[in-house]
Amino acid sequence: MPPFVRFLVERLAGTGHEVYVVGGAVRDACLGGSIRDWDLATGADADTLTRLFPEVRSFRLKHETVTLAAGEASCEVTPFRGGGAGRRTLAGDLARRDFTLNAMAYDPIGKELLDPQGGRGDLVRKRIRAVGRPGDRFAEDPLRVLRAVRFAATLGFGVEEGTLGAVARWADRVGLAAAERIRDELSALLLAPRPSTGLRLMRRTGLMKEVLPELLEGHLKRQNEHHRYTVLRHTLETVDRTAPEPLLRWAGLLHDVAKPRVRTRVDGRWRFRGHAGASAELAAAVMERLRLEGRFVGRVCRLIRNHMIGYRPDWSDGAVRRLIRRVGPEDVLALIAFRKADILAHGRPVPSGALLEELEGRVRGLLAERPVLDPGRLALDGRDVMEITGLRPGPEVGRLLSELVERVVDDPSLNTRAALRRIVLEQRDGKREEDRGGDHSGNPGTGRDLRPQDR
């Protein structure tokens, strides 16, 4: 045990209170894995816990659980649950836990594993089984139906038949749980080695209909000749092929979520015009409903909106810089990695894989040059623009600064005070260069600087 957990155990035991390591720490130890979170169960009540550790920070977030923390170390300590006051025991507590693999306890004083629900045997059999009657456990907390699927995915286990049947019967109650709790379970599921295991169980049991109905719209929806799989099957393949990082997994999950809504048949062939933008809009609504953090939602949606990269070797460096600016230098390499997974998930040979390798090399080279991608790195600032033009602070100043960034993205040599002053004066006088090198306004220039999504 870590020193802080041992300190808590010794003080509780030394003052006459039963104390056991419980939950995921015991499960992970039995599986031979590393232990990230330590939870204790004790005969002491919550008020006694705070009195016993006056020198330790403490707070309560749920039920009677007390979180004790010192420095970077923390531990959740929960009084025994089950029965009335004065009759609470470890056995009663373990009998009300969700699944048998989480209903084991370790006595750190007697050095003994306590397993009244048979969790160790279920670990050996690699199965998720509810403690007691599954319906009773799910009635106590409807979120447990989603937790069953999440554990199946993260551990690579099957779900015991009776428990799986109860998951299906109780699936329509999962919405009673807070959106934040549903979000956390989905996020954990998406970090599984193969998230498709859990997502398929969600579809089979009805959980997908309740939690991600938009995703279910892609079930059995055929695509065109570039895709071997249906929309939903392609989505599951994509998620499995991305690295286990939240940004990539959420992007993979939702990158084609609007495809069924924009699907049309043209000359006997399925077409999905505008699906990237439509999917970004729908993905934002899904993630906001699940209470994902706003900046993270924005990052995921930028990947989705720009995932149809369409790179060609004749792109100018300016076109590549515009891609970097549009997605963000912190996420552009993630976009390329995600697009590689997306292409592999077509299930058919796609020749653009080598082109993405070439694009990745160019992006890395340009990132090393630290290109100007925002007004903060221009040789002129807003005050300079106002002095040159006589403008007051307002949107027009911002528009001019954005215009300067676009010009410098296309030609970094323009980032000098003299060159930028000349451009500002041209803008003030209503003049435009005839050949803008194909910027975002739609002027194609030589045809080499089209924005990536226009290719």
ChimeraX attribute file (.defattr): number of C-alpha atoms within 10 A of each C-alpha:
attribute: neighborCount
match mode: 1-to-1
recipient: residues
	/A:1	11
	/A:2	8
	/A:3	9
	/A:4	17
	/A:5	20
	/A:6	12
	/A:7	11
	/A:8	19
	/A:9	22
	/A:10	16
	/A:11	14
	/A:12	20
	/A:13	15
	/A:14	10
	/A:15	10
	/A:16	11
	/A:17	14
	/A:18	19
	/A:19	27
	/A:20	25
	/A:21	22
	/A:22	24
	/A:23	24
	/A:24	19
	/A:25	22
	/A:26	24
	/A:27	21
	/A:28	16
	/A:29	11
	/A:30	16
	/A:31	13
	/A:32	9
	/A:33	10
	/A:34	9
	/A:35	13
	/A:36	8
	/A:37	13
	/A:38	19
	/A:39	19
	/A:40	23
	/A:41	24
	/A:42	25
	/A:43	22
	/A:44	20
	/A:45	18
	/A:46	18
	/A:47	11
	/A:48	12
	/A:49	22
	/A:50	17
	/A:51	10
	/A:52	15
	/A:53	14
	/A:54	9
	/A:55	10
	/A:56	14
	/A:57	14
	/A:58	17
	/A:59	12
	/A:60	13
	/A:61	9
	/A:62	9
	/A:63	10
	/A:64	15
	/A:65	20
	/A:66	23
	/A:67	20
	/A:68	21
	/A:69	17
	/A:70	12
	/A:71	8
	/A:72	6
	/A:73	13
	/A:74	18
	/A:75	18
	/A:76	19
	/A:77	27
	/A:78	24
	/A:79	25
	/A:80	25
	/A:81	23
	/A:82	17
	/A:83	11
	/A:84	8
	/A:85	9
	/A:86	8
	/A:87	11
	/A:88	17
	/A:89	19
	/A:90	20
	/A:91	18
	/A:92	14
	/A:93	18
	/A:94	26
	/A:95	20
	/A:96	18
	/A:97	21
	/A:98	25
	/A:99	28
	/A:100	27
	/A:101	28
	/A:102	24
	/A:103	27
	/A:104	28
	/A:105	25
	/A:106	20
	/A:107	15
	/A:108	16
	/A:109	12
	/A:110	8
	/A:111	8
	/A:112	11
	/A:113	16
	/A:114	20
	/A:115	18
	/A:116	14
	/A:117	22
	/A:118	16
	/A:119	24
	/A:120	22
	/A:121	13
	/A:122	17
	/A:123	18
	/A:124	10
	/A:125	11
	/A:126	17
	/A:127	22
	/A:128	28
	/A:129	26
	/A:130	30
	/A:131	23
	/A:132	16
	/A:133	12
	/A:134	21
	/A:135	20
	/A:136	14
	/A:137	20
	/A:138	23
	/A:139	13
	/A:140	12
	/A:141	15
	/A:142	20
	/A:143	21
	/A:144	24
	/A:145	30
	/A:146	26
	/A:147	22
	/A:148	25
	/A:149	27
	/A:150	27
	/A:151	22
	/A:152	22
	/A:153	25
	/A:154	18
	/A:155	17
	/A:156	18
	/A:157	19
	/A:158	19
	/A:159	20
	/A:160	15
	/A:161	12
	/A:162	13
	/A:163	22
	/A:164	22
	/A:165	15
	/A:166	19
	/A:167	29
	/A:168	17
	/A:169	16
	/A:170	22
	/A:171	24
	/A:172	17
	/A:173	17
	/A:174	21
	/A:175	14
	/A:176	11
	/A:177	13
	/A:178	12
	/A:179	16
	/A:180	13
	/A:181	14
	/A:182	21
	/A:183	17
	/A:184	15
	/A:185	18
	/A:186	21
	/A:187	17
	/A:188	17
	/A:189	26
	/A:190	28
	/A:191	22
	/A:192	22
	/A:193	18
	/A:194	21
	/A:195	26
	/A:196	21
	/A:197	22
	/A:198	24
	/A:199	22
	/A:200	18
	/A:201	23
	/A:202	24
	/A:203	18
	/A:204	13
	/A:205	21
	/A:206	20
	/A:207	26
	/A:208	19
	/A:209	17
	/A:210	16
	/A:211	23
	/A:212	18
	/A:213	15
	/A:214	18
	/A:215	23
	/A:216	20
	/A:217	17
	/A:218	22
	/A:219	15
	/A:220	12
	/A:221	15
	/A:222	17
	/A:223	21
	/A:224	14
	/A:225	11
	/A:226	12
	/A:227	17
	/A:228	16
	/A:229	21
	/A:230	17
	/A:231	25
	/A:232	23
	/A:233	19
	/A:234	25
	/A:235	26
	/A:236	21
	/A:237	23
	/A:238	26
	/A:239	28
	/A:240	23
	/A:241	23
	/A:242	26
	/A:243	16
	/A:244	16
	/A:245	13
	/A:246	16
	/A:247	20
	/A:248	25
	/A:249	25
	/A:250	24
	/A:251	29
	/A:252	28
	/A:253	24
	/A:254	24
	/A:255	30
	/A:256	28
	/A:257	29
	/A:258	25
	/A:259	24
	/A:260	22
	/A:261	14
	/A:262	14
	/A:263	17
	/A:264	14
	/A:265	10
	/A:266	8
	/A:267	7
	/A:268	8
	/A:269	10
	/A:270	15
	/A:271	16
	/A:272	18
	/A:273	12
	/A:274	13
	/A:275	22
	/A:276	24
	/A:277	20
	/A:278	20
	/A:279	23
	/A:280	26
	/A:281	16
	/A:282	19
	/A:283	28
	/A:284	18
	/A:285	13
	/A:286	20
	/A:287	20
	/A:288	14
	/A:289	13
	/A:290	19
	/A:291	17
	/A:292	17
	/A:293	10
	/A:294	11
	/A:295	9
	/A:296	14
	/A:297	21
	/A:298	15
	/A:299	17
	/A:300	26
	/A:301	27
	/A:302	21
	/A:303	28
	/A:304	30
	/A:305	24
	/A:306	22
	/A:307	23
	/A:308	18
	/A:309	18
	/A:310	14
	/A:311	19
	/A:312	15
	/A:313	10
	/A:314	11
	/A:315	17
	/A:316	16
	/A:317	17
	/A:318	24
	/A:319	23
	/A:320	23
	/A:321	25
	/A:322	22
	/A:323	19
	/A:324	22
	/A:325	20
	/A:326	16
	/A:327	22
	/A:328	17
	/A:329	18
	/A:330	12
	/A:331	19
	/A:332	22
	/A:333	18
	/A:334	19
	/A:335	26
	/A:336	20
	/A:337	18
	/A:338	25
	/A:339	25
	/A:340	20
	/A:341	21
	/A:342	23
	/A:343	20
	/A:344	16
	/A:345	23
	/A:346	22
	/A:347	14
	/A:348	13
	/A:349	13
	/A:350	12
	/A:351	9
	/A:352	14
	/A:353	15
	/A:354	11
	/A:355	14
	/A:356	20
	/A:357	14
	/A:358	14
	/A:359	20
	/A:360	18
	/A:361	13
	/A:362	15
	/A:363	21
	/A:364	13
	/A:365	11
	/A:366	16
	/A:367	16
	/A:368	9
	/A:369	9
	/A:370	10
	/A:371	16
	/A:372	21
	/A:373	20
	/A:374	15
	/A:375	18
	/A:376	12
	/A:377	13
	/A:378	19
	/A:379	17
	/A:380	20
	/A:381	15
	/A:382	18
	/A:383	14
	/A:384	15
	/A:385	22
	/A:386	17
	/A:387	10
	/A:388	14
	/A:389	16
	/A:390	11
	/A:391	14
	/A:392	12
	/A:393	12
	/A:394	10
	/A:395	9
	/A:396	13
	/A:397	19
	/A:398	15
	/A:399	11
	/A:400	19
	/A:401	22
	/A:402	15
	/A:403	17
	/A:404	24
	/A:405	24
	/A:406	23
	/A:407	20
	/A:408	23
	/A:409	25
	/A:410	23
	/A:411	15
	/A:412	14
	/A:413	10
	/A:414	19
	/A:415	20
	/A:416	14
	/A:417	14
	/A:418	12
	/A:419	15
	/A:420	21
	/A:421	19
	/A:422	14
	/A:423	20
	/A:424	23
	/A:425	14
	/A:426	13
	/A:427	15
	/A:428	15
	/A:429	10
	/A:430	8
	/A:431	11
	/A:432	11
	/A:433	9
	/A:434	8
	/A:435	11
	/A:436	18
	/A:437	22
	/A:438	19
	/A:439	21
	/A:440	15
	/A:441	8
	/A:442	12
	/A:443	15
	/A:444	16
	/A:445	14
	/A:446	11
	/A:447	14
	/A:448	17
	/A:449	25
	/A:450	24
	/A:451	25
	/A:452	18
	/A:453	14
	/A:454	12
	/A:455	13
